[in-house]
Amino acid sequence: MTGGNGQRKDGVTRGGTAPAQRAGFREESGRLVVANAFLSMAFSALAGGAIVSLSDRRSRSEFVNAEDAVTEGSLWRLQLSARGGPPVWVTSRSCTGFSHTATPEADGSLWLRLKWSGLRVGAEPVDGEVVTDWLVPARGVTVLGELSARLAGHVTVTAIEFPCLGALGATDLRVEEKLVLPLGGGVLVSEPRGLLPPGGDEGWEIRYPSESSLQLMCCSWGDDATLALSCRDAAAADKRLLVKSMARSNRMQMSVMTRPVRDRDGVWRPGFPLAVSLVSGDWVDAAKEYRAWAIEQPWCARGRGGMRNLPPLVEGHGLWVSFWGGPRAVGAVTHDLHRLVATPLKVDWRCWHGCVREGAYPDYFPPREGTEVFAQAMQQLAEAGMLTQLGFDGGRISPHSEAWRSEEAAASAIESGAADTPEPADGEIHPLVPMCFLTDYWREQVSEIAARTLALGAGGVYLEGVIGSARPACRRPEHGHEV
């Protein structure tokens, strides 16, 4: 985390006059504690370096249950394979050797190095060591951590899970726990521990960059304190953002799983620092902390002025949002957001037709709440300077829709026999039949729907369900294409 000329990657410079504030280190009751005026973080020397405290000092909020962390917490997990054998997970708790070194810097920051030895792959001892380095700033809410593993040459590291922020749960039962995940357009989950299956094997697993546009996730206790875990990865490497329950308690764990890289010296690393932030505020405040790093990265640093040939769709709209629902709600929600962010919006509007549970795909017209109500909503969005793009399923049809009654519909499906799909029970979502894009019938259907959608005042259309690994290929040679 140090660049040339003594300049740190986080913007902190070595040397200079003594700072007004310093990060500190102390040992107490088997704990290794690092702290500054904003945060406090403690590792257990008795439990293999597991994190047993993450505290926002300004709001006096603690995120970790120390007793559960000591019992089952682990700072990292490595998946190792010896001599090409089956991969085995090794944790920081399973190592027989553990040591630490704290090094204060002239600028007031502090480095804490934790080192493990005595690893085993199954019954076989493994020569080498695992090291984590933590940089605690003199001021600020973010601690940066990096992991490196120097192991015997016959051992391969196939996955790294680090850091494992475990035993998360509010000590005050009156405080609402919230989890914010970068899934799709963003998901806020209230009381997430009630939704996580017990046992620690399942939970949320978010792929980056495929399913997520951010390398950030947060848990908040009310609106006053937020713990954020983010990746400072300018190269946008493949990774998984994980949230699951602990194995024996109902506490929560956040972690990041990466595919490690091996450098010229034979050291395995994730390839980028991980950032732990303790913010006095909600997830929006935590996102601002992440944004301060993101805007300095190559994809943001040049700004729009440094990019060429941007289409008007991108150039003229600062924020793209996804909305699900009818025309009576879209105006209020998007106008409130527009006032909050003070930037032109592009609205991707899904389920505008209101026929999700009716088995009516693609019988979208007229809109279920009325053409006049829908047109008024479109006009209000346009007058507010918002570009509205209406989405519809461009690849599937309901076998119980009016459109399916055409003689050409069943013949244009990618499989025969789709007409035998039974009618679902009340309240159940109707199944949809994938259609072949190379048939004249389905091309005409999609073209007509797009034209009628634009006629309602939409600035564009978005065809969903057209591509993707989950979509089956058409195997009907009568459609005139290769099989």
C-alpha positions as CSV (number, residue, x, y, z in Angstrom):
1,M,0.0,0.0,0.0
2,T,3.0,2.3,-0.5
3,G,3.8,3.9,-3.9
4,G,6.9,5.6,-5.2
5,N,8.5,8.6,-3.4
6,G,7.0,7.5,-0.1
7,Q,3.5,8.3,-1.2
8,R,0.9,5.9,0.2
9,K,-1.9,4.7,-2.2
10,D,-4.4,6.0,0.3
11,G,-3.0,9.5,0.0
12,V,-1.1,9.6,3.3
13,T,2.5,10.8,3.0
14,R,5.5,9.7,5.1
15,G,7.5,12.2,7.1
16,G,6.5,15.7,7.8
17,T,5.6,17.4,11.1
18,A,4.1,15.4,13.9
19,P,0.3,15.1,13.4
20,A,-2.2,16.4,16.0
21,Q,-3.7,12.9,16.3
22,R,-2.1,9.5,16.1
23,A,-3.4,5.9,15.7
24,G,-2.6,3.8,18.7
25,F,-1.9,0.2,19.7
26,R,-2.3,-1.7,22.9
27,E,-2.5,-5.3,24.2
28,E,-5.1,-6.1,26.8
29,S,-6.4,-9.5,28.0
30,G,-5.3,-11.4,24.9
31,R,-6.6,-8.6,22.5
32,L,-4.6,-6.6,20.0
33,V,-6.3,-3.3,19.8
34,V,-5.8,-0.6,17.2
35,A,-7.7,2.7,17.4
36,N,-7.9,6.3,16.4
37,A,-10.4,9.0,17.4
38,F,-13.0,7.6,15.0
39,L,-12.8,3.8,15.4
40,S,-11.5,0.9,17.4
41,M,-10.7,-2.6,16.1
42,A,-9.5,-5.6,18.1
43,F,-8.0,-9.0,17.1
44,S,-7.9,-12.0,19.5
45,A,-4.4,-13.4,20.0
46,L,-6.1,-16.3,21.8
47,A,-8.5,-17.2,18.8
48,G,-6.1,-17.1,15.9
49,G,-6.4,-13.4,15.2
50,A,-10.2,-13.4,14.8
51,I,-11.7,-9.9,14.9
52,V,-13.5,-9.6,18.3
53,S,-14.4,-5.9,18.2
54,L,-15.3,-3.3,15.5
55,S,-16.5,-0.1,17.2
56,D,-17.5,3.3,15.9
57,R,-16.2,5.5,18.7
58,R,-18.3,8.6,17.9
59,S,-21.7,6.8,18.1
60,R,-20.4,4.3,20.6
61,S,-21.7,1.4,18.5
62,E,-20.2,-2.1,18.7
63,F,-20.7,-4.4,15.7
64,V,-19.2,-7.7,17.0
65,N,-20.3,-10.0,19.7
66,A,-16.9,-10.8,21.3
67,E,-18.0,-14.1,22.9
68,D,-19.2,-15.6,19.7
69,A,-16.2,-14.2,17.8
70,V,-13.8,-15.9,20.2
71,T,-15.8,-19.2,20.0
72,E,-16.1,-19.5,16.2
73,G,-14.6,-16.5,14.4
74,S,-11.7,-16.7,11.9
75,L,-10.0,-13.8,10.2
76,W,-9.3,-15.6,7.0
77,R,-9.8,-18.9,5.1
78,L,-7.6,-20.3,2.4
79,Q,-8.5,-23.1,0.1
80,L,-5.3,-25.1,-0.4
81,S,-4.3,-28.1,-2.7
82,A,-1.2,-30.1,-2.0
83,R,0.5,-31.9,-4.9
84,G,-2.7,-31.6,-7.0
85,G,-4.9,-33.3,-4.4
86,P,-8.4,-32.2,-3.5
87,P,-8.8,-28.7,-2.1
88,V,-9.0,-28.3,1.6
89,W,-10.1,-25.2,3.6
90,V,-7.6,-23.9,6.2
91,T,-8.5,-21.2,8.7
92,S,-6.6,-18.8,10.8
93,R,-7.8,-20.7,13.9
94,S,-6.2,-23.9,12.7
95,C,-2.6,-22.6,12.7
96,T,-0.3,-23.5,15.5
97,G,1.9,-20.3,15.4
98,F,0.7,-16.7,15.7
99,S,2.7,-13.5,16.2
100,H,2.2,-9.7,15.8
101,T,4.2,-6.5,15.2
102,A,2.9,-2.9,15.6
103,T,4.8,-0.1,13.8
104,P,3.9,3.5,14.3
105,E,4.7,5.9,11.4
106,A,5.8,9.5,11.5
107,D,2.6,10.7,9.9
108,G,0.5,9.3,12.8
109,S,-0.7,6.2,11.1
110,L,0.1,2.7,12.4
111,W,0.8,-0.6,10.8
112,L,-0.2,-3.9,12.5
113,R,1.2,-7.1,11.1
114,L,-0.3,-10.4,12.1
115,K,1.6,-13.6,11.1
116,W,0.5,-17.3,11.2
117,S,2.6,-20.4,10.8
118,G,2.1,-24.1,11.3
119,L,-0.5,-24.7,8.6
120,R,-1.7,-28.2,7.6
121,V,-3.5,-29.6,4.6
122,G,-5.4,-32.5,6.0
123,A,-2.8,-34.4,8.1
124,E,0.2,-33.0,6.1
125,P,2.2,-30.0,7.7
126,V,2.8,-27.1,5.3
127,D,6.0,-25.0,5.4
128,G,5.4,-21.3,5.1
129,E,3.4,-18.4,6.6
130,V,0.3,-16.3,6.1
131,V,0.6,-12.5,6.9
132,T,-2.0,-9.8,7.1
133,D,-1.0,-6.1,7.2
134,W,-3.4,-3.5,8.5
135,L,-2.9,0.3,8.0
136,V,-4.8,2.4,10.6
137,P,-4.9,6.1,9.7
138,A,-4.1,8.9,12.2
139,R,-7.5,10.3,11.3
140,G,-10.4,8.7,9.3
141,V,-12.9,5.9,9.4
142,T,-11.2,3.3,7.1
143,V,-8.7,0.6,7.9
144,L,-7.0,-1.1,5.0
145,G,-6.0,-4.7,5.2
146,E,-4.0,-7.0,2.9
147,L,-3.2,-10.7,3.0
148,S,-0.2,-12.6,1.6
149,A,0.6,-16.3,1.8
150,R,4.1,-17.6,1.2
151,L,3.8,-21.4,1.2
152,A,5.8,-24.5,0.1
153,G,6.0,-24.9,-3.7
154,H,3.9,-28.0,-3.9
155,V,0.9,-26.1,-2.3
156,T,-1.5,-24.1,-4.5
157,V,-3.9,-21.5,-3.1
158,T,-7.1,-21.8,-5.1
159,A,-9.3,-19.3,-3.1
160,I,-8.9,-16.7,-0.4
161,E,-11.7,-15.5,1.9
162,F,-10.6,-12.3,3.7
163,P,-11.4,-10.5,5.8
164,C,-14.1,-12.5,7.7
165,L,-16.0,-10.0,9.7
166,G,-18.0,-12.4,11.9
167,A,-20.3,-12.5,14.9
168,L,-22.1,-9.3,13.7
169,G,-25.2,-8.4,15.6
170,A,-26.5,-5.4,17.5
171,T,-26.2,-5.6,21.3
172,D,-29.3,-3.4,21.7
173,L,-32.3,-5.4,20.6
174,R,-34.3,-2.2,20.1
175,V,-32.0,-1.2,17.2
176,E,-33.0,-2.1,13.7
177,E,-30.3,-4.1,11.9
178,K,-30.1,-3.3,8.1
179,L,-28.0,-4.9,5.4
180,V,-27.3,-3.1,2.1
181,L,-26.1,-5.2,-0.8
182,P,-25.0,-4.1,-4.3
183,L,-27.2,-6.6,-6.0
184,G,-28.6,-5.3,-9.2
185,G,-29.7,-1.7,-8.5
186,G,-29.1,-2.2,-4.8
187,V,-31.0,-4.1,-2.1
188,L,-31.7,-3.0,1.5
189,V,-32.7,-5.8,3.8
190,S,-34.3,-5.1,7.2
191,E,-33.4,-7.5,10.0
192,P,-31.2,-9.7,7.7
193,R,-30.4,-12.3,10.3
194,G,-34.0,-13.5,10.3
195,L,-33.6,-14.3,6.6
196,L,-30.3,-16.1,6.7
197,P,-30.4,-19.9,6.9
198,P,-28.7,-21.4,10.0
199,G,-25.5,-23.4,9.8
200,G,-23.2,-20.9,8.0
201,D,-23.3,-22.7,4.6
202,E,-25.8,-20.5,2.7
203,G,-26.6,-16.8,2.4
204,W,-26.1,-14.0,-0.1
205,E,-23.3,-14.5,-2.6
206,I,-22.9,-11.6,-5.0
207,R,-20.6,-11.8,-8.0
208,Y,-18.5,-8.8,-9.0
209,P,-18.6,-7.4,-11.6
210,S,-21.3,-9.6,-13.1
211,E,-24.2,-9.0,-10.7
212,S,-22.9,-5.9,-9.0
213,S,-21.5,-2.5,-10.1
214,L,-20.0,-1.8,-6.6
215,Q,-17.4,-3.5,-4.6
216,L,-19.1,-2.5,-1.4
217,M,-21.6,-3.9,1.2
218,C,-22.8,-2.4,4.5
219,C,-24.6,-3.4,7.7
220,S,-26.1,-0.6,9.8
221,W,-27.5,-0.4,13.3
222,G,-30.3,2.1,12.9
223,D,-29.3,5.2,11.0
224,D,-26.4,6.2,13.3
225,A,-23.7,3.6,12.7
226,T,-22.6,1.6,9.7
227,L,-20.0,-1.0,9.1
228,A,-18.8,-1.2,5.5
229,L,-16.6,-3.8,3.8
230,S,-15.2,-2.8,0.3
231,C,-12.5,-3.8,-2.1
232,R,-10.0,-1.2,-3.3
233,D,-9.5,-3.0,-6.6
234,A,-8.9,-0.7,-9.5
235,A,-8.5,-3.7,-11.9
236,A,-12.1,-5.0,-11.1
237,A,-11.0,-8.6,-10.6
238,D,-13.5,-11.4,-10.2
239,K,-14.7,-11.8,-6.7
240,R,-17.6,-12.8,-4.5
241,L,-19.2,-10.6,-1.8
242,L,-20.5,-13.0,0.9
243,V,-23.0,-12.7,3.7
244,K,-23.9,-15.7,5.8
245,S,-24.8,-16.8,9.3
246,M,-22.2,-18.2,11.7
247,A,-22.0,-21.9,12.1
248,R,-23.3,-22.2,15.7
249,S,-24.8,-18.8,16.5
250,N,-27.4,-16.6,14.7
251,R,-24.8,-13.9,14.2
252,M,-23.9,-12.7,10.7
253,Q,-20.6,-12.7,8.8
254,M,-19.5,-10.5,5.9
255,S,-16.5,-11.5,3.8
256,V,-14.9,-11.3,0.3
257,M,-13.8,-14.4,-1.6
258,T,-11.2,-13.9,-4.4
259,R,-9.2,-16.0,-6.8
260,P,-5.6,-15.3,-5.7
261,V,-2.7,-14.3,-7.9
262,R,0.9,-15.5,-7.4
263,D,3.6,-13.0,-7.8
264,R,7.2,-13.5,-9.0
265,D,8.4,-14.3,-5.5
266,G,5.9,-17.1,-5.2
267,V,3.6,-15.2,-2.8
268,W,-0.2,-15.6,-3.1
269,R,-2.3,-12.5,-2.7
270,P,-5.9,-11.3,-3.4
271,G,-4.2,-8.6,-5.5
272,F,-5.7,-5.6,-3.8
273,P,-6.4,-4.1,-0.3
274,L,-9.7,-4.7,1.6
275,A,-11.2,-1.7,3.4
276,V,-13.1,-1.9,6.7
277,S,-15.0,1.4,7.4
278,L,-16.8,2.4,10.6
279,V,-19.1,5.3,9.8
280,S,-21.2,7.4,12.0
281,G,-24.3,7.5,9.8
282,D,-26.3,5.3,7.5
283,W,-25.3,3.4,4.3
284,V,-25.4,6.5,2.2
285,D,-22.6,8.0,4.4
286,A,-20.7,4.7,4.0
287,A,-21.1,4.9,0.2
288,K,-19.7,8.4,0.2
289,E,-16.5,7.0,1.9
290,Y,-16.3,4.4,-0.9
291,R,-17.0,7.1,-3.5
292,A,-14.0,9.1,-2.3
293,W,-11.8,6.3,-3.4
294,A,-13.7,5.3,-6.6
295,I,-13.6,8.8,-8.2
296,E,-9.8,8.6,-8.1
297,Q,-9.7,5.4,-10.1
298,P,-9.1,5.2,-13.9
299,W,-12.7,4.7,-14.8
300,C,-13.7,8.0,-13.0
301,A,-10.6,10.1,-12.7
302,R,-10.8,11.5,-16.2
303,G,-14.4,12.6,-15.8
304,R,-16.9,12.8,-18.6
305,G,-14.8,15.6,-20.2
306,G,-12.0,13.1,-20.8
307,M,-14.2,10.5,-22.5
308,R,-14.9,10.7,-26.2
309,N,-17.9,9.7,-28.3
310,L,-20.3,9.3,-25.4
311,P,-23.9,8.8,-26.6
312,P,-26.4,11.4,-25.5
313,L,-28.1,8.7,-23.4
314,V,-25.0,8.6,-21.2
315,E,-23.8,12.2,-21.5
316,G,-27.1,13.7,-20.5
317,H,-28.1,11.6,-17.4
318,G,-26.1,11.3,-14.2
319,L,-27.9,8.5,-12.5
320,W,-29.7,5.4,-13.9
321,V,-32.4,3.9,-11.6
322,S,-34.6,0.8,-11.9
323,F,-38.3,1.1,-10.9
324,W,-40.8,-1.7,-10.6
325,G,-44.5,-0.8,-10.3
326,G,-47.4,1.0,-11.8
327,P,-47.8,4.6,-13.1
328,R,-49.5,6.0,-10.0
329,A,-46.3,5.3,-8.0
330,V,-43.5,6.0,-10.4
331,G,-43.8,9.8,-10.4
332,A,-43.6,10.2,-6.6
333,V,-40.7,7.9,-6.2
334,T,-38.5,9.2,-9.0
335,H,-39.3,12.8,-8.2
336,D,-38.2,12.4,-4.6
337,L,-35.0,10.7,-5.8
338,H,-34.5,13.4,-8.4
339,R,-34.6,16.1,-5.7
340,L,-32.3,14.1,-3.4
341,V,-29.5,13.6,-6.0
342,A,-30.0,16.8,-8.0
343,T,-29.0,15.2,-11.3
344,P,-30.9,14.1,-14.4
345,L,-32.2,10.6,-14.1
346,K,-32.7,7.8,-16.6
347,V,-35.5,5.5,-15.4
348,D,-35.5,1.8,-16.3
349,W,-39.2,1.1,-15.7
350,R,-40.2,-2.6,-15.3
351,C,-43.6,-4.1,-14.7
352,W,-45.2,-0.9,-16.0
353,H,-47.9,-3.0,-17.6
354,G,-49.1,-4.6,-14.4
355,C,-49.6,-8.1,-15.8
356,V,-46.9,-10.0,-14.0
357,R,-49.2,-12.5,-12.3
358,E,-51.9,-12.6,-15.0
359,G,-50.2,-14.9,-17.5
360,A,-50.7,-12.1,-20.0
361,Y,-47.2,-11.8,-21.5
362,P,-47.1,-10.2,-24.0
363,D,-50.6,-8.7,-23.8
364,Y,-49.3,-5.5,-22.3
365,F,-51.8,-3.1,-23.8
366,P,-53.7,-1.2,-22.7
367,P,-51.8,-0.6,-19.5
368,R,-53.8,-2.1,-16.6
369,E,-54.3,1.3,-14.7
370,G,-55.6,2.9,-17.9
371,T,-53.9,4.6,-20.9
372,E,-54.7,8.1,-19.6
373,V,-53.1,7.5,-16.2
374,F,-50.1,6.0,-17.9
375,A,-49.7,8.8,-20.4
376,Q,-49.9,11.4,-17.6
377,A,-47.1,9.6,-15.7
378,M,-44.9,9.6,-18.8
379,Q,-45.6,13.3,-19.4
380,Q,-44.7,14.2,-15.8
381,L,-41.4,12.2,-16.1
382,A,-40.5,13.9,-19.3
383,E,-41.3,17.4,-18.0
384,A,-38.9,16.7,-15.1
385,G,-36.1,16.0,-17.5
386,M,-36.1,12.2,-16.9
387,L,-35.5,9.8,-19.7
388,T,-37.8,6.8,-19.2
389,Q,-37.0,3.4,-20.8
390,L,-39.8,0.8,-20.6
391,G,-38.7,-2.8,-20.3
392,F,-40.6,-5.9,-21.4
393,D,-39.8,-9.6,-21.9
394,G,-38.4,-9.9,-25.4
395,G,-37.8,-13.6,-25.3
396,R,-40.8,-15.4,-23.7
397,I,-44.6,-15.7,-23.9
398,S,-47.3,-17.0,-21.6
399,P,-49.2,-20.0,-22.9
400,H,-52.3,-18.5,-21.3
401,S,-52.2,-15.2,-23.1
402,E,-54.2,-13.8,-26.0
403,A,-51.1,-13.8,-28.2
404,W,-50.6,-17.5,-27.7
405,R,-53.9,-18.2,-29.4
406,S,-52.3,-17.4,-32.7
407,E,-51.7,-20.6,-34.8
408,E,-48.1,-19.4,-35.2
409,A,-47.3,-19.0,-31.5
410,A,-46.7,-22.6,-30.5
411,A,-44.9,-23.3,-33.7
412,S,-42.5,-20.4,-32.9
413,A,-41.5,-21.7,-29.4
414,I,-38.1,-23.2,-29.0
415,E,-39.7,-26.5,-27.9
416,S,-42.8,-28.4,-29.0
417,G,-45.5,-29.3,-26.5
418,A,-45.5,-25.9,-24.7
419,A,-49.2,-25.6,-25.3
420,D,-49.8,-28.4,-22.7
421,T,-48.6,-26.2,-19.8
422,P,-51.2,-26.4,-17.1
423,E,-53.0,-23.3,-15.7
424,P,-51.4,-22.3,-12.4
425,A,-53.3,-22.0,-9.2
426,D,-54.5,-18.6,-7.9
427,G,-51.7,-16.5,-6.6
428,E,-49.0,-18.4,-8.5
429,I,-46.8,-16.8,-11.1
430,H,-47.6,-18.1,-14.6
431,P,-44.8,-20.0,-16.4
432,L,-43.4,-18.5,-19.5
433,V,-42.4,-20.3,-22.7
434,P,-39.1,-19.3,-24.5
435,M,-39.6,-18.2,-28.1
436,C,-37.2,-18.5,-31.1
437,F,-36.0,-15.1,-32.2
438,L,-35.5,-16.3,-35.8
439,T,-39.2,-16.9,-36.5
440,D,-41.2,-14.2,-38.3
441,Y,-44.1,-14.5,-35.8
442,W,-42.0,-13.6,-32.7
443,R,-40.0,-10.9,-34.5
444,E,-43.2,-9.2,-35.5
445,Q,-44.6,-9.5,-32.0
446,V,-41.5,-7.8,-30.5
447,S,-41.4,-5.1,-33.1
448,E,-45.1,-4.2,-32.6
449,I,-44.7,-4.1,-28.8
450,A,-41.7,-1.8,-29.1
451,A,-43.5,0.5,-31.5
452,R,-46.6,0.7,-29.2
453,T,-44.4,1.3,-26.2
454,L,-42.6,4.2,-27.9
455,A,-46.0,5.6,-29.0
456,L,-46.9,5.9,-25.2
457,G,-44.0,8.4,-24.8
458,A,-41.2,6.2,-23.8
459,G,-37.7,7.4,-24.5
460,G,-36.5,3.9,-25.3
461,V,-37.3,0.2,-24.8
462,Y,-35.3,-2.5,-23.0
463,L,-35.8,-6.1,-24.1
464,E,-35.3,-8.5,-21.2
465,G,-34.8,-12.3,-21.4
466,V,-33.1,-12.0,-24.8
467,I,-29.6,-13.2,-23.9
468,G,-28.0,-15.1,-21.0
469,S,-26.5,-18.4,-20.0
470,A,-29.8,-19.6,-18.5
471,R,-31.7,-19.3,-21.8
472,P,-31.9,-22.6,-23.7
473,A,-31.0,-22.8,-27.4
474,C,-33.7,-23.6,-30.0
475,R,-33.5,-27.1,-31.3
476,R,-36.3,-27.0,-33.9
477,P,-34.8,-27.3,-37.5
478,E,-38.1,-26.3,-39.0
479,H,-37.3,-22.7,-38.0
480,G,-34.7,-22.7,-40.8
481,H,-31.5,-22.2,-38.6
482,E,-28.7,-24.4,-37.6
483,V,-29.4,-26.8,-34.7
